[in-house]
Amino acid sequence: MPKYITKQRKILTEYLSEHPDESLSANQIAEALESKISKSAVYRNLADMEAEGKVRKTAQGSGREVYYQYTDNEHCRGHLHMSCKKCGKTYHMEDSIAELLVEGLSEKENFSIDKSETVLYGICGECNKEVEE
């Protein structure tokens, strides 16, 4: 836990908490906050927040850019997440479906899932509709 919360950290945390279901790159965040927080402060604070378990860092696709999702809220903790590879939106898996998956893997594969660290990648319903049209 940080010793103190800087003004920049507070601005970043507020921005991320307003976008809980989005995976955002550091560049996207820096651009959105460019008049309020420096790019280097965005990167530094994201690294600290990741170490504290307040953001999840993931790589999507074959690119080098990484994305961050704010996970330090009640709604996110303990949920399996699904992330759309097309639009980038992140969804919480319904608890009953997640439990079926977790229990099935535990029983059939003797494998325990850490729900706080697990993201399933695919194409969301909205993006699938666009493809079908």
Buried (B, 14 or more C-beta within 10 A) or exposed (E): EEEEEEEBBEBBBEBBEEBBBBBBBBEBBBEBBEEEBEBEBBBBBBBBBBEEEBBBBBEBEEEEEBBBBBBBEEEBEEBBBBBBEEEBBBBBBEEEEBEEBBEEEEEEEEEEBEBBEBBEEEBBEEBEEEEEE
